[in-house]
Amino acid sequence: MFASAATPESASPSPVRSAAVVNAEIRALWARAGSALSSAEQERYQRLLVEWAAAVRADVVEAA
């Protein structure tokens, strides 16, 4: 059985946190890490970037 193709709307849930909140968490992560992220921190950073981008897109769509 084949899974149906994901649409952009179904690929990621709507963000719960605002872009500003996620951005603050990204900044805190970098402040704690200094100039280099560990592999676990890099994974966290990537997840935060995805969440931040979704929040920004949601803000743009809502403004339109």
C-alpha positions in Angstrom: 0.0 0.0 0.0 1.4 3.4 -1.0 1.1 6.5 1.2 -0.3 9.5 -0.4 2.0 12.4 -1.2 2.2 15.0 1.5 1.1 18.5 0.7 2.9 21.5 2.2 -0.1 21.9 4.6 0.1 18.4 5.8 3.9 18.1 5.8 4.3 20.2 8.9 1.8 21.1 11.6 0.9 24.7 12.2 3.4 26.3 14.5 2.4 26.6 18.2 5.1 29.1 19.1 5.8 32.4 17.4 8.8 33.1 15.2 10.1 35.5 17.9 10.0 32.8 20.6 11.8 30.3 18.5 14.3 32.9 17.4 15.0 33.6 21.1 15.6 29.9 21.7 18.0 29.8 18.7 19.9 32.7 20.0 20.1 31.1 23.5 21.4 27.9 22.0 24.2 29.7 20.2 25.0 31.8 23.3 25.4 28.6 25.4 27.4 26.8 22.7 29.8 29.6 21.9 31.2 29.3 18.4 30.6 25.6 17.8 27.6 23.3 18.2 27.9 19.7 19.3 26.2 17.1 17.2 23.1 17.1 19.5 23.0 20.9 19.4 23.3 20.9 15.6 20.2 18.6 15.5 18.3 20.8 17.9 19.3 23.9 15.8 18.0 22.2 12.6 14.7 21.4 14.3 14.5 25.0 15.6 15.2 26.4 12.1 12.4 24.3 10.6 10.0 25.5 13.4 11.1 29.1 12.9 10.5 28.9 9.1 7.1 27.5 9.6 6.2 30.2 12.1 7.4 32.9 9.7 5.4 31.4 6.8 2.3 31.2 9.1 2.8 34.9 9.9 3.0 35.8 6.2 -0.1 33.8 5.3 -2.0 35.3 8.2 -1.0 38.8 7.2 -2.2 38.2 3.6 
